[in-house]
């Protein structure tokens, strides 16, 4: 058996008894958005530290646990905190939690993140539905022997983000009168923010937002044929687009400010996806 799969199965076996429900939706919460999980009907939580072989985040402000519960009547598993490639974990570990949530039974993956706005029409505090992505600047999480149990060797990536889920998000944002931009997310490794020249490169390549997560997770999830949707919180305009130097504090502050709107959007969207 491939090493990646063996580790995944061991992880799953070690927590299997502690999974209280079969989730339909797996939700990944980005920087500053983690509080969302505290407001749902929680059934139980599971600290990443308590899962054998599970990668644990080192970034401040990133909690590390799975929250199991219900949004409306929809059973969910929420990742409160994720690990990033820039922390030094190999890609196969970065995407292990996504694969684990699929093993728990989740069919839908809802990805969120904080990202830098690259599109001049965006403003800090906007939300952007991810309609496409550029993952070519980070190694594919599928490098290495293919795990046939998860998916095929050469998976198609024509429609990573599910059109039906995206349509639900559009309708919810319309009904709640919350502006939802749309665009392409480009993942860089980080942890440094981009230079102005790199931001310009991202724009020339067709990106609307830039960040340090998400696209790799979507590749792994698409490999497993999960249905995927994603929202970036544009926590700041990317480097060089304003006079202000960037900081992680600013990213968290903006995410905190828009959190109430974000919670409404996510809640209603998950209810309609259930
Ligand atoms: N660049 C990369 N990642 C980010 C940014 C940014 O400007 N803001 C939040 N995450």
Boltz pocket constraint, residues with backbone or C-beta under 6 A from the ligand:
constraints:
  - pocket:
      binder: B
      contacts: [[A, 114], [A, 115], [A, 116], [A, 117], [A, 192], [A, 193], [A, 194], [A, 210], [A, 211], [A, 212], [A, 233], [A, 235], [A, 236], [A, 237], [A, 238], [A, 239], [A, 246], [A, 251]]
      max_distance: 6.0
